[in-house]
Amino acid sequence: MGTDKLFAALGRDKGGNTLAIVAASIIPLIAIVGGGVDTSRAYLTKTQLQNACDAGVLAGRRAMAKTGEYESDERAKAASMFNANFDSRIVNADQVLFTTQAGVDGDVLGTASARIPTVLMKIFGKTDLSFSVNCMAELQITNSDIMFVLDTTGSMAGTRIQGLRDAVKDFHKTIASSVTDDEVRVRYGFVPYSMTVNARRLLVNGEMPMDYIADSVPYQSRRAYFETPKYIPEDSHTKTESETYSSYTSREDCKRYWNNDYPQNGRNPETWGAPPGSTTEITYSKGSWTHVGNGWGVCKRQKKTVTVDSYKTVYESESLWRYAQTDIDVSALKSFGPVEFVTWVSSNAYTPTPGFHDIRSLAVMEGTSGLTKTGYTWEGCIEERATVVDEDMDPVPSGATDLDINSAPDSDETRWKPYFAPAVFYRDNYYDGVDSSSTRSSVTSYCPAPMRLFQEVDLTPDQVPQWLEDYLDDLNAVGGTYHDIGMIWGGRLASPNGIFATTVNDEPDRSVSRHIIFMTDGEMAPETNYYSAYGLEKYDNRVAPRYTNRDDLPPYHDARFVAACNAIKSEGYTVWVIGFGSSLTDEMKACATGHRAYFSSDVTELRATFRYIASQVADLRLGQ
């Protein structure tokens, strides 16, 4: 082939263009690929940095909820959570920085920054990429109903009851600080409990019908016995006159005449007839002797004639009490005014009818004498309605109306009874009753502060409503520990399907988060000799069989406690349990929803726990 043809062939051959094209394209390709790789790493870094920042402020705000402050310990927890969520080795990051601080509205603000080296973009002079993100965690409360069931037994006296008051106030301040919507409504209700609960406020305000309380109640009380007939004059006539002896008498004979001993010995007074028929009585007394001469004179005497036309028959006391279960009319107690009852019967006391009479009927009975009375004003505490003896309350057996938190009373069996301690007496080991001439002591009563239905609270930050301050100040620490009665009534007041449903569901279109906060400083501690919401347990045997001793009694009440917890959880409530200074029992843990059972060793921890629960109720969220 000639030279000309060779060059012509080379001119037509395009195979060698590829190398030129590749050479020309290599730099743009490096830029595109390098940019993609580094952009991907940048996205990963920023995403991880934002997630870690969010996790950090959430942890910091959660720590703040427990302590109520945002200081070095809370910042350290936030930093620890950030570090756990940002792994600088994945992207080879350096200059990693995370800072947090408390905001003005109870939130926690954070800033995170980091730098990563580029992989390919450094060819073009871009050696590193820097990132900075912001994050914020806040509490955002929704419409909430919160029922506090609070142990106010005797062991809570002093600094503990004050600590409880402060803890509830802390709870409220945490809730109030989390409001982000003016339309949000929060309501609190309260059930202070010890050996019973107090329904006075519910009854006085008309929130609970008065006919839910029985008019006649069988108490472990006493009756006085009256039997010996005694006749009391009922209609009599009296005549007084001066009577002159028929002839002159000596002074000495006149003196005897004054006493009806002259001219012959007689009686003074003289009586005719006998009760219950008519009787006459004549009484003679000193009159006058007027001397007329020679030792003789005119003699006069006073003569009083009493004629009784009729008698009434009464019956004297036999100085005997019958200590046994006794039906007593307590309808007058429901006026919340002083009601009389008899405390003492003298040996000469009498009644118009024979037999045994209870201390209340004696007080209102007409025609009595020799009775000592006193007044009693019902505070509003109650005896629980009918139940059954069973240690297994899962499922709740038929007849255990005390554990029915929804149904209204429709009979005396299902009505509640006034807590009437002065009418209840202890009688040693005489289970069925005993007749005794001795006066035994009535039981000691312990009545906690009144319960309170849901009431809306003002949500101004850092302020506690005055009604809440006043209510907490009135909490009194008395009595023994019966968790079951507290939780039963906590459920009863809060249930959206119960007797207070009108209050609970006053705005049916409003979506509500429902919570029960149960706090106690001790384990269940019923006593056979205590007068509680279940009567005098040794004799009434409403919860446990006869002869159950104090050590074997708690399991019966524990079973009721757990059953009450389950009943309110089935109504859509989240139950939070706090053990204050006492270990959490298995029953307390079972009562709580999920694992929401907490132990607080002292007042400081108690207040922190209430703040923490408030933060959980409010719901911890990331802000914008």
C-alpha positions in Angstrom: 0.0 0.0 0.0 1.3 3.4 -0.9 1.9 6.2 1.5 -1.1 8.2 0.4 -3.4 5.2 0.9 -1.9 4.5 4.3 -2.7 8.0 5.6 -6.1 7.9 4.1 -6.9 4.6 5.9 -5.7 6.0 9.2 -7.9 9.0 8.6 -10.9 6.8 8.3 -10.1 4.6 11.4 -12.0 5.9 14.6 -10.7 3.3 17.0 -8.2 5.5 18.6 -10.7 8.2 19.7 -11.6 6.3 22.9 -8.4 7.1 24.6 -8.7 10.8 23.9 -12.3 10.8 25.1 -11.4 9.0 28.3 -8.5 11.3 28.9 -10.7 14.3 28.4 -13.5 12.9 30.7 -11.5 11.6 33.7 -11.5 14.9 35.6 -15.3 15.5 35.4 -15.9 11.8 36.3 -13.7 12.1 39.4 -15.7 15.2 40.4 -19.0 13.5 39.9 -18.1 10.3 41.7 -16.2 12.1 44.4 -19.0 14.5 44.9 -21.5 11.6 45.2 -19.4 9.7 47.7 -18.8 12.7 49.9 -22.4 13.9 49.6 -23.5 10.4 50.8 -21.1 10.6 53.7 -22.3 14.1 54.4 -26.0 13.0 54.5 -25.1 10.1 56.8 -23.2 12.4 59.1 -25.9 15.0 59.3 -28.6 12.4 59.8 -26.6 10.7 62.6 -25.8 14.1 64.1 -29.5 15.1 64.2 -30.6 11.8 65.6 -28.0 11.9 68.3 -28.9 15.6 69.1 -32.6 14.6 69.5 -31.7 11.6 71.7 -29.5 13.8 73.8 -32.1 16.5 74.6 -34.8 13.9 75.2 -32.6 12.3 77.8 -31.8 15.7 79.3 -35.4 16.6 79.5 -36.3 13.2 81.0 -33.6 13.7 83.7 -34.9 17.2 84.3 -38.3 15.8 84.9 -37.0 13.7 87.8 -35.0 16.5 89.5 -36.9 19.6 88.5 -33.7 21.4 87.5 -31.2 21.3 84.6 -27.7 21.4 86.0 -24.4 19.4 85.4 -25.9 16.0 86.2 -28.7 16.5 83.7 -26.3 17.8 81.1 -24.1 14.8 81.6 -27.0 12.4 80.9 -27.9 14.3 77.8 -24.2 14.1 76.6 -24.0 10.5 77.4 -27.1 9.7 75.3 -25.7 11.9 72.4 -22.4 10.0 72.5 -24.2 6.7 72.5 -26.0 7.6 69.3 -23.2 9.4 67.4 -20.3 7.1 66.3 -17.7 9.4 64.9 -15.7 6.4 63.6 -18.2 5.5 61.0 -17.5 8.8 59.1 -14.2 9.6 60.6 -15.6 12.7 62.2 -13.7 15.1 64.4 -14.4 18.3 66.2 -17.6 16.8 67.5 -19.4 19.2 69.9 -22.7 18.8 71.7 -24.1 21.5 74.1 -27.5 21.8 75.9 -29.3 24.3 78.0 -32.7 24.7 79.6 -35.2 26.9 77.7 -37.5 29.4 79.2 -40.6 27.2 78.8 -39.4 24.1 80.6 -37.8 22.7 77.4 -34.2 21.6 76.7 -32.4 23.1 73.8 -29.4 21.5 72.1 -26.8 22.2 69.4 -24.5 19.6 67.8 -21.7 20.0 65.3 -19.0 17.9 63.7 -16.5 17.9 60.8 -15.6 15.0 58.4 -12.7 14.9 55.9 -13.6 14.5 52.2 -12.6 11.4 50.2 -12.3 12.6 46.6 -13.3 16.2 46.8 -10.0 17.0 48.4 -8.6 16.8 44.8 -10.4 20.0 44.1 -9.3 21.7 47.3 -12.3 20.8 49.5 -10.6 18.9 52.3 -13.4 18.7 54.8 -17.2 19.3 55.5 -18.7 20.8 58.6 -22.2 20.3 60.0 -24.3 21.9 62.7 -27.8 20.9 63.8 -30.3 22.2 66.4 -32.7 20.1 68.6 -35.2 20.7 71.3 -37.2 18.4 73.6 -40.4 19.6 75.4 -43.4 18.2 77.3 -46.7 18.6 75.5 -49.7 17.8 77.7 -53.0 16.6 76.2 -56.4 16.6 77.8 -55.9 14.6 80.9 -57.9 13.3 83.9 -55.7 12.4 86.8 -57.0 10.7 90.0 -54.7 10.7 93.0 -55.2 7.8 95.4 -53.1 8.8 98.4 -52.2 6.9 101.5 -52.9 9.3 104.5 -52.4 6.7 107.3 -50.9 7.5 110.6 -47.3 6.6 109.4 -47.6 9.6 107.0 -47.7 12.1 109.8 -45.2 14.9 110.1 -42.6 15.5 107.3 -44.0 12.7 105.2 -47.5 14.3 104.7 -45.8 17.6 104.0 -43.6 15.9 101.5 -46.6 14.5 99.8 -48.3 17.9 99.6 -45.1 19.3 98.0 -44.8 16.4 95.6 -48.4 16.9 94.3 -47.6 20.6 93.8 -44.4 19.7 91.9 -46.5 17.4 89.8 -48.8 20.2 88.9 -46.1 22.6 88.1 -44.5 20.1 85.7 -47.9 19.5 84.0 -48.6 23.3 83.8 -45.2 23.9 82.2 -46.0 21.5 79.4 -49.0 23.3 78.1 -48.7 24.3 74.4 -52.3 24.6 73.6 -54.8 26.9 75.3 -57.6 24.4 74.6 -56.0 21.7 76.7 -57.9 20.8 79.8 -56.4 19.0 82.9 -58.5 17.8 85.8 -57.4 16.3 89.2 -59.4 14.2 91.5 -58.4 12.9 95.0 -59.1 9.8 97.2 -57.2 10.1 100.5 -57.6 6.8 102.3 -56.6 5.0 105.5 -59.0 2.4 107.0 -61.9 3.9 105.1 -62.7 6.8 102.8 -64.7 10.0 103.3 -67.7 10.7 101.1 -68.9 13.9 102.9 -68.0 16.3 100.1 -69.7 14.1 97.5 -72.9 14.0 99.6 -73.0 17.6 100.7 -72.5 18.8 97.1 -75.1 16.5 95.7 -72.6 14.7 93.6 -73.6 11.4 95.3 -77.3 10.9 96.1 -78.0 10.8 99.8 -80.2 7.7 99.3 -77.0 5.8 98.4 -76.5 5.7 102.2 -78.5 3.2 104.2 -81.0 4.4 106.9 -80.7 1.3 109.1 -77.4 -0.6 109.7 -76.3 -3.7 111.7 -73.4 -2.6 113.8 -71.3 -4.6 116.3 -72.9 -2.5 119.1 -74.8 -3.0 122.4 -78.3 -2.8 123.8 -79.4 -2.0 127.4 -81.9 -4.3 129.2 -84.9 -3.1 131.1 -87.4 -5.5 132.9 -88.5 -4.7 136.5 -91.9 -2.9 136.4 -92.1 0.4 138.3 -95.2 2.6 138.6 -95.0 6.3 138.1 -97.9 8.6 139.2 -99.5 10.0 136.2 -102.6 11.9 137.4 -102.9 13.1 141.0 -104.7 15.7 143.2 -103.4 17.4 146.3 -105.3 19.0 149.2 -103.8 20.8 152.2 -105.8 21.8 155.3 -105.5 22.5 159.0 -107.2 20.0 161.3 -108.3 20.8 165.0 -108.5 18.1 167.7 -112.1 17.7 169.0 -111.3 18.6 172.6 -108.6 20.3 174.7 -105.3 18.4 175.0 -102.1 18.7 176.9 -99.1 20.0 175.1 -97.5 16.6 175.0 -100.6 14.9 173.6 -100.7 17.7 171.0 -97.2 16.9 169.8 -98.2 13.2 169.4 -101.3 14.3 167.5 -99.1 16.2 165.1 -97.5 12.9 164.2 -100.8 11.0 164.2 -99.9 9.1 167.4 -102.9 10.4 169.5 -105.4 9.5 170.6 -104.0 6.2 169.4 -100.9 5.1 167.5 -101.2 5.5 163.8 -99.2 5.8 160.5 -97.7 8.9 159.1 -98.2 9.0 156.3 -101.3 7.0 155.9 -101.9 5.2 152.5 -104.8 3.4 150.9 -104.8 1.4 147.6 -101.8 0.2 145.6 -100.4 0.8 142.1 -101.4 0.4 139.4 -104.8 1.2 140.9 -105.6 4.6 142.5 -104.0 5.5 145.8 -104.4 8.0 148.6 -101.7 9.3 150.9 -102.2 11.5 153.9 -99.3 13.2 155.6 -99.5 14.9 159.0 -97.2 17.6 160.2 -96.6 20.2 163.0 -99.3 22.7 163.6 -100.0 24.8 166.8 -101.1 24.4 170.5 -102.9 27.3 172.1 -103.0 27.3 175.9 -106.4 28.0 177.5 -105.6 27.2 181.2 -104.6 24.5 183.7 -102.2 22.9 181.2 -104.9 22.4 178.5 -105.1 24.0 175.1 -106.4 23.9 171.6 -104.3 21.5 169.3 -104.1 21.9 165.4 -102.1 20.0 162.9 -101.5 20.3 159.1 -103.0 17.6 157.0 -101.9 17.0 153.4 -103.9 14.6 151.3 -102.5 13.4 147.9 -104.8 11.3 145.8 -103.4 9.5 142.8 -106.0 8.5 140.3 -103.8 6.6 137.8 -100.2 5.3 137.3 -98.1 4.6 134.3 -95.9 1.5 134.2 -92.2 1.8 133.4 -89.4 -0.7 133.5 -86.2 -0.3 135.4 -82.7 -1.1 134.2 -81.2 -4.5 135.0 -77.7 -3.0 134.7 -77.1 -5.3 131.9 -75.8 -4.8 128.3 -76.1 -7.2 125.5 -73.0 -6.8 123.2 -73.9 -8.2 119.8 -74.8 -7.2 116.2 -77.5 -4.7 116.5 -79.7 -2.8 113.9 -79.5 0.9 114.5 -81.5 3.7 112.8 -78.9 6.1 111.5 -81.1 8.1 109.1 -80.6 11.2 111.2 -76.8 11.1 110.8 -77.2 12.0 107.1 -78.1 15.6 108.1 -74.4 16.0 109.2 -75.7 17.6 112.4 -75.2 16.4 116.0 -77.2 13.2 116.8 -77.8 12.0 120.3 -77.0 8.5 121.6 -76.9 7.0 125.1 -73.5 6.4 126.7 -74.5 5.5 130.3 -77.5 3.9 132.0 -77.9 4.4 135.7 -79.1 1.7 138.1 -82.5 3.5 138.6 -83.0 4.3 134.9 -86.2 3.3 133.3 -88.0 3.1 130.0 -91.7 2.9 129.0 -91.2 -0.5 127.4 -89.4 -3.6 128.6 -86.6 -5.5 126.8 -83.4 -4.6 125.0 -83.0 -1.1 123.5 -80.1 0.1 121.4 -78.1 3.3 122.2 -79.8 5.3 119.5 -83.4 4.3 120.1 -82.9 4.9 123.8 -81.8 8.5 123.1 -84.9 9.4 121.2 -87.4 7.4 123.3 -89.9 9.5 125.3 -90.7 8.8 128.9 -87.2 7.7 130.0 -85.1 8.6 133.0 -81.6 8.0 134.3 -79.9 8.0 130.8 -76.7 9.9 130.0 -76.6 11.1 126.4 -74.0 12.7 124.1 -74.0 14.0 120.5 -72.2 12.6 117.5 -71.8 14.3 114.1 -71.0 12.0 111.2 -67.9 13.1 109.4 -68.8 11.3 106.1 -66.6 8.2 106.3 -68.3 5.0 105.2 -68.6 1.3 105.7 -68.3 -0.5 102.4 -71.3 -2.3 100.9 -71.9 -6.0 100.8 -69.2 -8.4 99.7 -68.2 -12.1 99.9 -65.5 -14.0 101.7 -63.0 -15.2 99.2 -59.2 -15.0 99.0 -59.3 -15.5 95.2 -60.8 -12.4 93.5 -59.8 -13.3 89.9 -62.4 -13.4 88.6 -64.4 -11.3 91.1 -67.2 -13.6 92.5 -70.8 -12.7 92.4 -72.0 -10.8 95.4 -68.8 -8.8 95.9 -70.5 -5.5 95.3 -67.7 -3.6 97.0 -65.5 -4.4 93.9 -68.2 -3.3 91.5 -67.0 0.2 90.7 -69.8 1.1 88.3 -73.2 0.0 89.6 -75.4 2.2 91.7 -77.0 0.9 94.9 -80.5 -0.6 94.6 -81.0 -2.2 98.1 -79.7 -1.9 101.6 -77.2 -4.7 100.8 -75.7 -2.5 98.1 -75.9 0.8 99.9 -73.0 2.3 101.9 -73.3 2.8 105.6 -72.2 5.6 107.9 -69.0 5.0 109.8 -70.4 5.2 113.4 -67.5 4.4 115.7 -69.2 5.4 119.0 -71.8 2.7 118.4 -69.3 -0.1 117.8 -67.8 -2.0 120.7 -65.1 -4.6 121.1 -66.1 -7.7 123.2 -62.9 -9.8 123.4 -63.5 -13.3 122.1 -67.2 -13.4 122.3 -67.9 -13.8 118.6 -71.6 -14.1 118.7 -72.2 -11.7 121.5 -72.2 -11.5 125.3 -74.5 -10.2 128.1 -72.4 -8.2 130.6 -73.0 -5.8 133.4 -69.7 -4.1 132.7 -69.3 -1.2 130.3 -66.9 -2.0 127.5 -65.1 0.6 125.4 -66.2 1.7 121.9 -63.7 1.4 119.1 -61.4 4.2 118.0 -62.3 5.9 114.8 -60.0 7.2 112.0 -61.6 9.3 109.3 -59.4 10.7 106.5 -60.0 13.9 104.5 -63.0 14.0 102.1 -62.6 12.6 98.5 -62.9 15.0 95.6 -64.3 14.4 92.1 -62.4 15.7 89.0 -61.9 19.4 89.0 -60.3 21.4 86.2 -57.0 23.1 87.2 -55.6 26.4 86.1 -52.5 25.8 84.0 -50.6 29.0 84.6 -46.9 28.0 84.8 -45.2 27.9 88.2 -48.5 28.6 90.0 -50.6 26.2 92.2 -54.3 26.9 92.2 -55.6 28.1 95.6 -58.2 25.4 95.9 -55.5 22.8 95.4 -53.3 24.4 98.0 -56.2 24.4 100.5 -57.2 20.8 99.8 -53.6 19.5 100.2 -53.3 21.4 103.5 -56.4 19.7 104.8 -55.0 16.2 104.3 -54.7 14.5 107.7 -52.6 11.4 108.5 -54.6 8.9 110.7 -55.4 5.2 110.9 -54.2 2.0 109.4 -53.4 0.9 105.9 -56.2 -0.6 103.7 -55.0 -0.2 100.1 -58.1 -1.9 98.7 -60.6 0.7 99.9 -58.5 3.5 98.4 -58.2 1.9 95.0 -61.8 0.8 94.9 -63.0 4.4 95.4 -60.3 5.8 93.1 -61.8 3.6 90.4 -65.3 4.4 91.5 -64.8 8.2 91.2 -62.8 8.0 88.0 -64.8 5.4 86.0 -66.4 6.8 82.8 -69.1 4.1 83.1 -69.9 4.4 86.8 -72.1 6.4 89.2 -70.1 9.6 88.6 -70.0 9.2 84.8 -71.8 12.6 84.3 -68.9 14.4 85.8 -66.2 12.1 84.2 -67.8 12.5 80.7 -69.0 16.1 81.0 -67.5 16.8 77.5 -68.1 13.5 75.5 -66.4 14.8 72.4 -63.1 15.6 74.2 -60.4 13.0 73.8 -58.9 12.4 77.3 -55.8 10.7 78.6 -56.8 8.9 81.9 -54.4 8.2 84.8 -54.5 6.9 88.4 -51.6 7.8 90.6 -51.5 5.5 93.7 -49.0 6.4 96.5 -48.5 4.5 99.7 -45.8 4.5 102.4 -46.4 0.9 103.6 -47.7 -2.5 102.9 -51.3 -3.6 103.4 -51.9 -3.7 107.2 -55.5 -4.7 108.1 -56.2 -5.6 111.7 -59.0 -7.9 113.1 -59.6 -5.4 115.9 -59.7 -2.3 113.7 -63.0 -0.7 112.8 -62.6 -0.2 109.1 -64.7 0.1 105.9 -65.4 -3.6 106.4 -66.7 -3.2 109.9 -65.1 -4.7 113.0 -63.4 -7.6 111.1 -63.1 -10.0 114.0 -66.9 -10.2 114.3 -68.3 -9.1 111.0 -66.2 -11.5 108.9 -67.0 -9.7 105.6 -63.6 -10.2 104.1 -62.1 -13.3 105.7 -63.6 -16.3 107.6 -64.2 -16.3 111.3 -61.1 -16.8 113.5 -58.7 -15.5 110.8 -55.8 -13.9 112.6 -54.0 -10.7 111.8 -51.2 -12.4 110.0 -53.5 -14.3 107.7 -55.8 -11.3 107.0 -53.7 -9.3 104.5 -53.9 -11.7 101.5 -57.7 -11.3 101.5 -57.3 -7.5 101.2 -54.4 -7.8 98.7 -56.6 -9.8 96.4 -59.3 -7.1 96.6 -56.7 -4.4 95.9 -55.4 -6.1 92.7 -59.0 -6.7 91.6 -59.8 -3.0 92.0 -56.6 -2.1 90.0 -57.7 -4.4 87.2 -61.2 -3.0 87.2 -60.0 0.6 86.7 -57.4 -0.5 84.1 -60.2 -2.1 82.1 -61.9 1.3 82.1 -59.0 2.7 80.1 -56.8 4.1 82.9 -53.0 4.0 83.2 -52.1 3.1 86.8 -48.9 4.5 88.3 -47.8 3.1 91.7 -45.3 4.8 94.1 -43.9 3.0 97.2 -42.7 5.7 99.6 -40.1 4.5 102.1 -41.4 0.9 101.8 -40.6 -1.8 99.3 -42.9 -2.4 96.4 -44.9 -5.6 97.0 -45.8 -8.0 94.2 -49.4 -6.7 94.5 -48.3 -3.1 94.0 -46.3 -4.2 90.9 -49.3 -6.1 89.6 -51.5 -3.1 90.1 -49.3 -0.8 88.0 -49.8 -0.6 84.2 -46.8 -2.2 82.6 -43.7 -1.5 84.7 -45.0 1.9 86.1 -44.2 1.1 89.7 -41.5 3.2 91.4 -39.8 3.3 94.8 -38.9 6.5 96.6 -36.8 6.2 99.8 -37.3 9.7 101.1 -39.2 12.9 100.5 -36.6 14.2 98.0 -37.0 11.1 95.9 -40.8 11.2 96.3 -41.0 14.7 94.8 -38.7 13.6 92.0 -40.9 10.6 91.2 -44.0 12.8 91.1 -42.2 15.1 88.7 -41.1 12.2 86.5 -44.5 10.7 86.3 -45.9 14.1 85.4 -43.4 14.3 82.5 -44.6 10.8 81.4 -48.2 11.8 81.7 -47.5 15.0 79.7 -45.6 13.0 77.0 -42.0 13.9 76.1 -41.7 15.1 72.5 -39.3 16.7 70.2 -40.0 20.3 69.4 -39.4 22.4 66.3 
